[in-house]
């Protein structure tokens, strides 16, 4: 993973609006050293800039198109896939301009294999996750696509230490069998934990071999399967700490002591923005209750709880700024306790 530096903050993924240039300059400007800037997503542009569509754009040898039910595997690429690829290309071109000369950690994020399999449909109009072979093929294709994107970012920004985040909001539903069928009248069968872990691990292994500085898995859903995520081999877990509760924090304590980094979502994506002290305390108080070494806080990166696409640009900037302020406050507390 990237070097542990006290007081670091970052973002999760999505951003409001459609202005790529302004968004990129905002995230890089707000997250100057020592923070971790990232390549934001702009789903307001439409299908292809959404979580599933962006991942579909990088799949290798598995074309998709957009149907009324959502993204679907097809025999040959069409207009929808071309649009998704064009938007990604535009984002990378702007990244190369804004990040010219940049040296340091840079995060990119894509949909994880299980959320992708839950969000892409087979030709027979059921979610791909029902078919073990299709799910496996999607994972392999996704891993190859992300590895290619890592290489492209490293080419465009030679000084970047690329961190890859896999977003898995649908993972709890995959594990518990609560995802609805295409008809909406039933629920898909749960996938066992070992299969889920192996699928995540396979993607992360390929991505890590592409020359990344670290890997993350993000899940901001209720009852995030922390043990499963940790066993995948990710260098860090990105979690909404407001959803963890006592049991969740105990699981976090165990994985942190095992060397897994925590990217803590301390600023909610809607409602009132917490004070700097309250945001910092959402990690600090639990950390002390669990008896974790304060020195380990240097590896904690503070973020908003999830993507910020549903806010306004001004509100998104305010929430990102609060995460930065909370990161500084948390670092001060850790230094005082050392």
N, C-alpha and C positions, 0 to 999 in steps of 0.2 A: 504494500500500500504506500501511498505518498507519505513523505516525512511528516511526523506528528509535530504540529506547530500550534501552540496555545492561541485561542481566540479566533479560530477560523470559522467562516460561515460560507454557505453556498445556497443555491436554489435547487428545486427538485426537477422541474421540466417545463411545463407549459406556461405561456405568458399571454395576456390579453392583447387584442388588436391584430392588425395585419401588416404593420410596418416592420419589416425585417431589419432594416438598417438601424432604425431608432431602438428597437428591442435589443439588438446585439450590442449597440453602444451603451445602452443602459445597464445591461447585465455585466459587461466588462468594466464600466465605470463604477458601478456600485460594489463590484467584487474585485477591486484592485488588491494587490499584495497586502496582507498575507492570505487573502481569501481565495476561493476556488471558483473562477468564472465557469460558465457552462454554455452549451449551444442550446438555446431555448426552442421550443416548439410553439407554433401559432395556429392552433386548431380553428380559429375564427376564419381562416382563409377557406375552409371547407374540407370536404372529404379528400383524403390524401395528406392532410396536415394533422389529422387526428392520430391517436396512439396506434391504432391498428394499421391505418393507411401508411404511416411513415415506416413501420416495420415491413409492410408488404412491398414497399418501394425498394427495399434492399435484398429481398429474397433472391436466392440464386437458383435459377432453373425451375421456379415454381410461380408462374404468372397468376395474377388475380385480377378480377374486375369488380365493379360495384353494382350490386343488385338491391332491390327494395329491402331485402333481409339484412344486407350488409356486404362486407367483402367476401368473395367466393373464389375458390380455386377454379381455374379455367385452363383450356389447352394452349391458348396463345395470348400474349399481352394486348391490351387495348388502350383506349383513350384515357381511362381513369388511372391506369398504372403510369402512363406517360406523364400525366399531370402531377402525380405524387412524386415521381422521380425528378421532374423539373423543379418543384418547390424545394426538394432537398438539395439539388444542385445550386439553386439560388442561395439557400442558407449557407452552404459551404463557401460560395464565392464571397459573400459578405463577411463570413468568419475570417477568411484569408486577409481581407482588407483591414478589418477592425483589429485583428490579432497580429498584424504585421510586427515582427520583432519581439513578440511576447515569449517569455520563458517562465515556465512554472506549470502547476497542475491545471488541467482543462478537462471538464467533465462533459461527456456526451451520453445520451440515454436512448434506449429503445425498449419496446415492449418485450417482456420475457416470453419464453417458449410456451408456458402454460396459459397465460392470458391471451397470447396469440392464437393458440389452438382453440381456446374458448370463444374467440372473436371472429375467426375465419370459418366459413362454411364450405362443406364438401359440395361437389356438383349435385348430389342428391338432397341438398338443402338441409343438412343437419350440421351441427358444430363439429369441426374436425377433431375435437378432443374425444369424441366417441370412438374414433378409429385409431388404434394403437400405431399402426403403420403410418398413417397420415400424420399423426402427431410427431412421430419420430422423424419423418422426412422434413416436416416444418422446422424442427429443432436443428437439424443438420444444416438446412438451407439458411436459417436465421443466423446461426453461428458463423457460417462462411461469409454472409453478407456483412455482419458486424465487423468481422476481421478485416474485410476490405475497406470498410469505412474508417477503421482505426488507422490503416495504412494511408488512406487519403488525408485524414486530418494531420497525421504526422508529416506528410509531404507539404501540406499547405502551411502548417505552423510548426516548423522544425524544432522549435524550443519547447513545445508542449509535452508535458507528461500526461498522457491521455488516461483518464479514468472512465471506465464504462459502467453505467448503471442499467440494470434490467428492471423494468417496471412490471410488477406482478399483482395488480389490484384484484384480479379474479382468482388468485390462487386459493384463498379460503373456500370459495365456492367449489372449486375443482376437488379439493380434499374432502369436503363434507357432503358432496352430492346435492348441492342446492341450486346449481345452474339450471335455468329452464330449458326445455327442449325447444326446437324451432317453432313448434305449434303453440307453445306456451301452456299446454295442458298437463305437462309432466315435468319430471326432473331427471337430469342426466345422472348416470351411475357415478359414484365417487371413484376417484383414482387413488390407489394406495400410496402411502407416504414414500416408500422406497422407490417406486417408479417416478414419482415427482422429483425426489431428490436426485436420482440418477439423470433425469432429463435436464434439470438445472445445471448439474455438475458438468455434463457433457458440453453444454453451450459455454459455460464459464471457462472451461479448460481450453477450448479453441480460441476464445477471445483473449485469454491471458497469454497464449502463445503468440498472439499477433503483435506483442510488444507494448502492452498496456502497463501503466504504472500502478494499476489497482482495479479491482472490480467491486461493484456494489449490487445488492438486490434491494429494491424499494417496495414496500407494501404498507399502504396507509389505511387498510381496511380494519374493521373491528376483528379482534381475535387473530391477529397476524400470526402465522405458524412459525414462530421464531426458531424453534429447534430444527425444523425442516430447512429453513433458510440458511441457518448456520452450517448444517451438515453438507450444504451444496458446495462448500469451499470458497464462497465469496470472501473477499478481504474485509468487507464491511456490510452492515445492515442499515438501511435508511428507513426509519419508522416514525410514525406520528406518536409522540410520547404521551399525548393527551388521551390516547385510546388504550394504553397498555394495562393500567391497573396493577394491583399488587403482583398477581401471577406473572403478568407480562414482564414487569420489571425484574422479578426474580430470574426469569429466563434470560433477560438481557444481561444481568449481572454475571451469570454463568458463562455466556459466550464472550463477554468482554474480558473476563479473567482468562479465557482461553486464547485471547489474542485477536479477536474480531473487533474491528472498529465500529463505533456507533456514530451514525449521522442522525442527529436528533431533530425531529420536526417539532419546534417549540412555539411557532406562531401559527394560529389557525388561519385557514384560507378565507374565512368569512366572519362576520360579526366584529365585535370590538377587538382592537389590537391590544394585547396585554402590555403592561408596563415592562420596561427593561428588566427590572428586578424579578417580576413574576415569571417572565420567560426564562430567565437564567435559573430561577429556583425550581422550575419544573424538571430540571436535570439534577441540580445541586442537592436538593433535599432527598430525592430518591437515592442518589449516589451515596450520600452519607448514611442513610438508613440501612442500605445494603452492606455498609462497611467496605466499600471499594476504595482502593488507594487513590487519593486525590491526584497523584502524578499521572494516572491513566487518562485524566480529563484532557491532557494535551492532544490526544488522538481523536477527541470528540469534535465533530463539525456540526454547527447549528444551522438549521434551515427552516423555511416555512413547512407546515405539516404536509403539504402536497403541492401539486401544480396550482398556478394562479390564473388560469385562463378565464375563470368565472368572475374575476374582479375587473376593475378599471386599471389602466396603466399607472395612474397616480396612487391608487390603493396598493397595487402590486409593489411599487417602489417603496412605499411606506412599510409594508410587511417585510420586504427583503432588508430594509434598513434596520428594522427592529431585531431581526435575526442577527445582524452584525453587532448591534449594540449589546445584545444578550451574550454573544460569544465573548466580547471583551469583558463584560461583567463576570462571566463564569471563569475566565482565565484569571482575573484578579482574585476571586475567591479561592481558586486552587493554589495560587501563589502564596496567599496568606496562610493557607492550611499546611503548606509544605514545611 
